[in-house]
Amino acid sequence: MKLQDLASQAEDDSLTSFYISFSDLMVLLGVFFVMLLSMSKVDIGSFEKVKTSFSGSTKGTLIELASQLREVVEGVPGVPGVSVHMAEDGVRLDLDTGALFDTGSASVKEGALEPLTPLLETVKGTSYTIDVEGHTDDLPLYRFYKVDDEKVLETNWSLSGRRAASVVHFLLQSGFKQDRLRLVGYASTRPLKSIKDKRGDELQAIRAENRRVSLLIK
């Protein structure tokens, strides 16, 4: 065999040995990482405790906020038709639209929202967001109103949205940042109480309750 052939064969044997050693190393590393993974485990119980503690803390703080807001409502004269209650999704401030708007109007009565300032100051000092929801009663509404000399069709959907927008505008003027606010109009799709089988004064009273602007603090 020629010397050149011997050198070439030796080189091939060396490369083969290298590839075998490298493959063995990769296998060993793979086994090592599998062992590490099998030895490590997530403590689900501890994770659930941490998650529950955060959730419970938030809910507890919201309950405290609701209590503070009730105290403000009881202690400040002239707060118009405001009710405070805890809901599954946060604290709700329900505002009676009869105290804020004329029938069929989305323009806030002059000075009607000013008595809410102490309530809003209490909320402003927190980091919670506010969904401002407009709600109407079930009576159909189809009429026109003017915008820049053009007639626009008004329905319960648009009226509920425009009333919510009026309250959002007041919140912005009161110093709330816009990224904390969200606006939505529900028309008559989310009544507080059902009018089924109701008549007369009871029916009118329920419809009045269902007409509201709700601030959901969460």
C-alpha positions in Angstrom: 0.0 0.0 0.0 1.3 3.4 -0.9 2.3 5.9 1.8 -0.3 8.4 0.5 -3.1 5.8 0.8 -2.0 5.0 4.4 -2.2 8.7 5.3 -5.6 9.0 3.7 -6.9 6.0 5.6 -5.5 7.3 8.9 -7.3 10.6 8.3 -10.6 8.8 7.6 -10.3 6.7 10.7 -9.6 9.9 12.8 -12.7 11.7 11.4 -14.8 8.6 12.0 -13.6 8.4 15.6 -14.4 12.2 16.0 -17.9 11.8 14.7 -18.6 8.8 17.0 -17.3 10.7 20.0 -19.3 13.8 19.2 -22.5 11.7 18.8 -21.9 10.0 22.1 -21.5 13.5 23.7 -24.8 14.6 22.3 -26.6 11.5 23.5 -25.1 12.0 27.0 -26.2 15.7 27.1 -29.7 14.7 26.0 -29.9 12.1 28.8 -28.6 14.7 31.2 -31.3 17.3 30.3 -34.0 14.6 30.5 -32.8 13.7 34.0 -32.9 17.4 35.0 -36.4 17.8 33.6 -37.7 14.7 35.4 -36.2 15.9 38.7 -37.7 19.3 38.5 -41.5 19.7 39.0 -43.9 22.6 39.4 -45.4 22.9 42.8 -49.0 23.4 41.6 -50.3 23.8 45.2 -47.9 26.8 45.8 -48.8 28.3 42.5 -52.6 28.1 43.3 -52.0 29.7 46.7 -50.1 32.6 45.1 -52.8 33.1 42.4 -55.6 33.0 45.0 -53.8 35.4 47.3 -53.5 38.0 44.4 -57.1 37.5 43.4 -58.3 37.7 47.0 -56.3 40.8 47.6 -57.8 42.5 44.6 -61.3 41.6 45.6 -60.7 42.6 49.2 -59.5 46.0 48.0 -62.6 46.5 45.8 -64.8 45.6 48.8 -63.0 48.3 50.8 -63.5 50.8 47.9 -67.2 50.0 47.7 -67.5 50.7 51.4 -65.7 54.0 51.1 -68.0 55.0 48.2 -71.1 54.2 50.2 -69.8 56.4 53.0 -69.3 59.3 50.5 -72.8 58.9 49.1 -74.3 58.9 52.6 -72.2 61.8 53.8 -72.5 64.2 50.8 -75.8 65.9 50.3 -77.1 66.4 46.9 -75.7 63.3 45.2 -78.4 62.5 42.7 -79.7 58.9 42.4 -76.5 57.0 43.0 -76.3 53.4 44.2 -73.2 51.5 45.0 -72.9 47.8 45.0 -70.5 44.9 44.6 -70.8 42.9 41.4 -69.0 39.8 40.2 -66.9 41.9 37.9 -66.2 44.8 40.2 -67.8 47.8 42.0 -70.8 49.4 40.3 -71.9 52.9 40.6 -75.4 53.2 39.0 -76.5 56.8 38.2 -80.1 57.6 37.7 -80.4 59.1 34.2 -83.5 61.0 35.3 -81.3 63.2 37.5 -78.7 63.7 34.8 -80.6 64.0 31.5 -83.9 65.3 30.2 -86.1 62.7 28.5 -84.6 61.4 25.3 -81.5 63.7 25.7 -77.8 62.9 26.0 -76.9 66.4 27.2 -76.1 66.4 30.9 -78.2 68.9 32.9 -76.2 71.9 34.0 -74.4 71.1 37.3 -75.9 67.6 37.5 -72.6 65.7 37.7 -70.8 68.1 40.0 -72.1 66.4 43.2 -70.3 63.2 42.0 -66.9 64.9 42.4 -66.2 63.4 45.9 -67.0 60.0 44.6 -64.8 60.4 41.6 -61.9 61.7 43.7 -62.1 58.5 45.7 -61.8 56.4 42.6 -59.2 58.6 40.9 -56.7 57.8 43.6 -56.7 54.1 42.6 -55.4 52.3 39.6 -58.7 50.7 38.6 -60.2 51.1 35.2 -63.8 52.2 34.6 -66.3 50.9 32.1 -68.9 53.6 31.5 -72.1 51.8 30.4 -75.2 53.5 29.0 -78.6 51.7 29.5 -82.1 52.7 28.4 -85.5 51.2 29.1 -87.4 48.9 26.7 -89.6 51.6 25.1 -88.7 51.9 21.3 -87.0 55.1 20.3 -86.9 56.2 16.7 -86.4 59.9 16.2 -84.0 62.3 14.5 -81.6 64.8 16.0 -79.4 67.3 14.3 -75.6 67.1 14.1 -74.1 70.0 12.1 -77.4 70.7 10.5 -77.8 67.1 9.4 -80.5 64.8 10.7 -79.2 61.7 12.5 -81.5 58.8 13.5 -81.7 58.3 17.2 -82.4 54.9 18.7 -81.9 53.4 22.2 -78.5 52.1 21.0 -77.3 55.5 20.1 -78.9 57.3 23.0 -77.3 54.9 25.5 -73.9 55.3 23.9 -74.2 59.1 23.7 -75.2 59.3 27.4 -72.2 57.2 28.4 -70.0 59.4 26.2 -71.3 62.5 28.1 -70.2 61.0 31.4 -66.8 59.9 30.0 -66.3 63.5 28.9 -67.0 64.7 32.4 -64.5 62.1 33.8 -61.8 63.3 31.4 -62.5 66.9 32.5 -62.2 65.7 36.1 -58.6 64.5 35.5 -59.1 60.8 34.6 -56.7 59.5 32.0 -58.4 58.2 28.9 -56.6 54.8 29.0 -58.5 54.1 32.2 -61.9 54.6 30.6 -64.0 52.5 28.3 -67.4 53.4 26.8 -70.2 51.1 25.8 -73.9 51.5 25.1 -76.2 48.5 25.8 -79.6 50.1 24.9 -82.2 48.0 26.8 -80.4 44.7 26.6 -79.2 44.6 30.2 -82.0 45.7 32.5 -81.6 45.7 36.2 -85.1 44.2 36.6 -87.5 42.4 34.3 -90.8 44.1 33.3 -92.5 40.8 32.6 -96.1 40.8 33.9 -95.6 44.3 35.4 -98.3 46.9 35.0 -99.1 50.5 35.9 -96.9 52.3 38.4 -94.8 49.2 39.1 -93.9 49.0 35.4 -93.0 52.7 35.2 -90.8 52.4 38.4 -88.9 49.5 37.0 -88.3 51.2 33.7 -87.0 54.2 35.5 -84.5 52.0 37.4 -83.4 50.4 34.1 -82.6 53.8 32.6 -79.1 54.4 34.0 -75.5 55.1 33.4 -73.3 52.5 35.2 -69.7 53.0 36.2 -68.0 49.6 36.5 -64.8 49.9 38.5 -62.5 46.9 38.1 
